[in-house]
Amino acid sequence: MGAIRLPYNYRPYKWQIPVCIAFQKGLEIWATIHRRGGKDLWSLNEVLLPEAFERPGTYQYIWPSLKQGRDSFWEGKNEEGNDVMQTYIPEEAIIHKDNADMKLTVASVGGTSIIQVFGTNNKQYIALRGKPSNGAVFTEFAYQDPRGDEVISPMIRKTKGFRVYNTTPNGNNHHKKRFYLAKKNPNCYTILATVDDTYGHDGKRLVTEADIQKERDDGKSEDFINQEYYCSFNQGIEGTYIGKELQDLANEGHITRVPYEAELLVDTYWDLGISKNSMAVWFVQQLGNEVRFIDFEEATGKTFAYWAGLLASKNYIYRNHCAPHDIKVKEMVGKGYIAK
């Protein structure tokens, strides 16, 4: 086999170059990128294939389900309608193709490598147990069972292999937690890219405002649009009014932890729940121009006697209790309101 230049029939976008450099430096990649942002083709062509061709070993391409792996990679097509495997994997580099197990044996420098597709949901992650691993790409990690990562982690540590995680958000779940932990880890590189941050080789946005408006015209909610195109982690709380604003604050580093200071008075802010709706209470301290949210409680079907006891148990020194106007004419009894 002659020399093969990698990546093959692929060129990363300019905004992806820092991610390529970070991976080459040995950093673990955490990429939270909007829908249709090119994260899977980047992971395949800049990570999985070059590593498999350059270092003999076993590599996993991990999806939420085996079917997704087959539909998107094994039998998938790119946006131009071309077969993904035929386009990006040189035919002369393929030694054996096992269609049943979606296992590809390819030539590598000094030996051979295996690339295999796996799923994690519905306990499919069990198939990863006992397998060697020199590297793994977790695609759409926010939609996966995180136990797949737990299974493969010990072997990655042993082989000094790599892991790359790419995804669009899926609410306040395991990916959000791991992503924000990675931001604090010097061994990790994180990128959060919305439609405002990504553009093609022609310099034009990958997803335009007109594209997003078509989603609205088709009836997609703002929660959906904020998650899929603006990488909001707040989708999962349908009906949130300020989800995008909260995500923007988090992305820009304006949300952080603050201490409770015993000498400051505490105000409470109430959202009254009716029947099956939850009662929610925020506990707030103010220091100068800072408004600090230090505590939160939520419950359903509780009386005001319960809430009075809960407030007393906190040992806070209260100043104001702020509630909606109807607190003056109604009181909580059992699971609903009755007039005074």
Secondary structure as UniProt FT lines:
FT   HELIX           14..16
FT   HELIX           17..24
FT   TURN            25..26
FT   STRAND          28..33
FT   TURN            35..36
FT   HELIX           39..43
FT   HELIX           44..48
FT   HELIX           49..54
FT   STRAND          57..63
FT   HELIX           66..69
FT   HELIX           70..74
FT   TURN            79..80
FT   HELIX           84..88
FT   HELIX           91..93
FT   STRAND          94..98
FT   TURN            99..102
FT   STRAND          103..108
FT   TURN            109..110
FT   STRAND          111..119
FT   HELIX           121..128
FT   TURN            129..130
FT   STRAND          135..139
FT   HELIX           141..143
FT   HELIX           147..159
FT   STRAND          162..167
FT   HELIX           174..183
FT   TURN            186..187
FT   STRAND          188..193
FT   TURN            195..197
FT   TURN            201..202
FT   HELIX           209..217
FT   TURN            218..219
FT   HELIX           222..230
FT   TURN            233..236
FT   TURN            238..239
FT   HELIX           243..251
FT   TURN            252..253
FT   TURN            262..263
FT   STRAND          266..271
FT   TURN            275..276
FT   STRAND          279..287
FT   TURN            288..289
FT   STRAND          290..299
FT   HELIX           304..313
FT   TURN            314..315
FT   STRAND          318..322
FT   HELIX           325..328
FT   STRAND          330..333
FT   TURN            334..335
FT   STRAND          336..339
//
